[in-house]
């Protein structure tokens, strides 16, 4: 099982849960499992073609997946995956 941390803005989709336990060996598999367990989650963080929306950052064990293999990044058992919305401002 892998712990996926859910940002406050999306917890309405997980019944208020800040973390969910999911099965998957890649970020893509975990996101599919997240959407299956909590319908509507996928459309909030991904484009229709399956790519992540620009404002969504995902980290595997504190490493940004943009610098790994994107949604095909491998997730080892026990690693934590964090979904973090982008923050901007001045």
C-alpha distance (Angstrom), angle and dihedral (degrees) to the residues before:
residue distance angle dihedral
X1 . . .
X2 3.77 . .
X3 3.78 125.5 .
X4 3.80 113.0 -130.8
X5 3.80 115.2 -164.6
X6 3.79 114.2 -142.6
X7 3.82 121.9 -150.8
X8 3.79 118.4 -123.5
X9 3.81 91.8 -110.8
X10 3.82 91.9 61.6
X11 3.80 101.4 38.5
X12 3.80 90.9 98.0
X13 3.82 85.2 73.9
X14 3.81 93.3 53.1
X15 3.79 95.9 47.0
X16 3.79 90.4 -101.7
X17 3.81 95.6 -52.6
X18 3.81 114.4 149.1
X19 3.80 91.3 -162.4
X20 3.78 133.7 26.3
X21 3.80 129.6 -167.8
X22 3.79 114.2 -131.2
X23 3.79 140.7 169.7
X24 3.78 119.6 -122.1
X25 3.78 141.3 111.7
X26 3.82 97.7 -145.3
X27 3.78 134.2 39.1
X28 3.82 88.8 -111.6
X29 3.83 91.3 55.9
X30 3.80 91.7 46.7
X31 3.80 92.2 50.3
X32 3.80 90.2 49.8
X33 3.81 90.2 49.8
X34 3.80 90.0 47.6
X35 3.80 91.7 52.5
X36 3.82 91.4 45.9
X37 3.81 91.6 51.3
X38 3.81 93.9 40.7
X39 3.81 109.8 27.7
X40 3.77 115.1 -144.8
X41 3.79 95.0 31.8
X42 3.79 93.8 103.1
X43 3.79 95.2 55.0
X44 3.80 90.7 51.5
X45 3.81 94.9 56.4
X46 3.82 104.6 25.7
X47 3.78 137.2 58.1
X48 3.82 118.9 -122.5
X49 3.83 89.2 -97.2
X50 3.83 90.4 58.0
X51 3.80 97.3 -106.4
X52 3.79 118.0 129.4
X53 3.77 118.0 -97.5
X54 3.81 113.4 -106.4
X55 3.79 94.3 -110.6
X56 3.81 95.3 52.6
X57 3.80 119.9 92.8
X58 3.78 122.2 -173.4
X59 3.77 124.7 -165.0
X60 3.80 128.6 -165.8
X61 3.78 110.0 -159.4
X62 3.83 89.0 -20.4
X63 3.83 93.4 -51.5
X64 3.80 116.6 120.9
X65 3.82 107.6 -123.0
X66 3.81 89.2 -139.5
X67 3.80 86.3 73.3
X68 3.80 92.7 44.5
X69 3.82 123.3 44.8
X70 3.81 98.6 -53.9
X71 3.79 114.1 -127.2
X72 3.80 88.3 -12.4
X73 3.82 90.6 63.8
X74 3.79 111.8 131.1
X75 3.78 118.0 -115.7
X76 3.79 115.6 -155.4
X77 3.80 119.3 -146.7
X78 3.78 110.1 -85.1
X79 3.79 96.3 22.2
X80 3.79 117.6 127.5
X81 3.80 120.5 -126.9
X82 3.81 117.2 -156.5
X83 3.79 125.7 -163.7
X84 3.80 107.9 -153.9
X85 3.80 125.4 -178.8
X86 3.79 114.9 -135.7
X87 3.79 115.7 -103.2
X88 3.78 122.0 -148.8
X89 3.72 136.1 167.8
X90 3.70 143.3 103.4
